[in-house]
């Protein structure tokens, strides 16, 4: 049941505003670092990676939007870009921490396939 809940929760977080996604990732990170079963840890780590990937895509979209922007919108768009960049950096740090902490060979192999 937790395995499916992790996937559903990750899908939910991808649709939420950035601030909610950030707090939700903390829950996934906790599972990825501390659950007794490697497959739950691995699934939670994969979910963190998927969320990071989604926000990387949003960052790329924002950068593209900035290139096409008028000068009056530039300040707002740059702030949004900075916020997205900070989130992506934090998610990447979380994922790297999860990867480094994992001891189970099968989970480590799954993480390596993501990169």
C-alpha positions as CSV (number, residue, x, y, z in Angstrom):
1,X,0.0,0.0,0.0
2,X,2.8,2.5,0.8
3,X,4.5,1.7,-2.5
4,X,1.4,3.0,-4.4
5,X,0.8,5.8,-2.0
6,X,4.3,7.1,-2.7
7,X,3.6,7.2,-6.5
8,X,0.3,8.9,-6.0
9,X,1.7,11.4,-3.6
10,X,4.5,12.3,-6.0
11,X,2.0,12.8,-8.9
12,X,-0.1,15.0,-6.5
13,X,3.0,17.1,-5.6
14,X,3.9,17.7,-9.2
15,X,0.5,19.4,-9.7
16,X,0.8,21.5,-6.5
17,X,2.3,25.0,-6.1
18,X,6.0,25.1,-5.5
19,X,5.8,25.8,-1.8
20,X,3.6,22.7,-1.2
21,X,5.8,20.5,-3.4
22,X,8.8,21.6,-1.3
23,X,7.2,20.5,2.0
24,X,5.9,17.3,0.4
25,X,9.4,16.3,-0.7
26,X,10.5,16.4,2.9
27,X,8.1,13.5,3.6
28,X,9.4,11.5,0.6
29,X,13.0,12.2,1.6
30,X,12.3,10.9,5.1
31,X,10.9,7.7,3.6
32,X,13.9,7.4,1.2
33,X,16.4,7.8,4.0
34,X,14.7,5.9,6.8
35,X,12.3,3.2,5.7
36,X,13.2,-0.3,6.7
37,X,12.4,-1.7,3.2
38,X,14.7,-0.9,0.3
39,X,11.9,-0.9,-2.3
40,X,10.0,1.8,-0.4
41,X,13.2,3.8,0.0
42,X,13.9,3.4,-3.7
43,X,10.4,4.4,-4.8
44,X,10.5,7.5,-2.6
45,X,13.9,8.4,-4.0
46,X,12.6,8.0,-7.5
47,X,9.7,10.2,-6.6
48,X,12.1,13.0,-5.4
49,X,14.0,12.6,-8.7
50,X,10.8,12.8,-10.8
51,X,9.7,16.0,-9.0
52,X,13.1,17.5,-9.5
53,X,12.9,16.6,-13.2
54,X,9.5,18.3,-13.5
55,X,10.9,21.5,-11.9
56,X,13.9,21.4,-14.2
57,X,11.5,21.4,-17.1
58,X,9.6,24.3,-15.6
59,X,12.9,26.2,-15.2
60,X,13.7,25.6,-18.9
61,X,10.3,26.9,-19.8
62,X,10.8,30.0,-17.7
63,X,14.2,30.6,-19.3
64,X,12.6,30.4,-22.7
65,X,9.8,32.7,-21.6
66,X,12.4,35.2,-20.4
67,X,14.1,35.2,-23.8
68,X,10.8,36.2,-25.4
69,X,9.8,38.6,-22.7
70,X,9.2,42.3,-22.8
71,X,11.4,44.5,-20.5
72,X,8.4,45.3,-18.2
73,X,7.9,41.6,-17.4
74,X,11.6,40.8,-17.0
75,X,11.9,41.5,-13.3
76,X,8.9,39.3,-12.3
77,X,10.1,36.4,-14.6
78,X,13.6,36.6,-13.3
79,X,12.4,36.3,-9.7
80,X,10.3,33.3,-10.7
81,X,13.4,31.8,-12.4
82,X,15.5,32.3,-9.3
83,X,12.9,30.6,-7.2
84,X,12.7,27.7,-9.5
85,X,16.5,27.4,-9.7
86,X,16.7,27.4,-5.9
87,X,14.1,24.6,-5.7
88,X,15.9,22.5,-8.4
89,X,19.2,22.9,-6.5
90,X,17.5,21.9,-3.2
91,X,15.9,18.9,-4.9
92,X,19.1,17.9,-6.5
93,X,20.9,18.1,-3.1
94,X,18.1,16.0,-1.5
95,X,18.4,13.4,-4.3
96,X,22.2,13.2,-4.0
97,X,21.9,12.8,-0.3
98,X,19.4,9.9,-0.8
99,X,21.6,8.2,-3.3
100,X,24.7,8.5,-1.1
101,X,22.9,7.2,2.0
102,X,21.5,4.1,0.2
103,X,23.3,0.8,1.0
104,X,21.0,-1.7,-0.9
105,X,22.6,-2.7,-4.2
106,X,19.3,-2.9,-6.1
107,X,18.2,0.5,-5.0
108,X,21.6,2.0,-5.9
109,X,21.3,0.4,-9.3
110,X,17.8,2.0,-9.8
111,X,19.2,5.4,-8.9
112,X,22.1,5.1,-11.3
113,X,19.7,4.4,-14.1
114,X,18.0,7.7,-13.5
115,X,21.1,9.8,-14.3
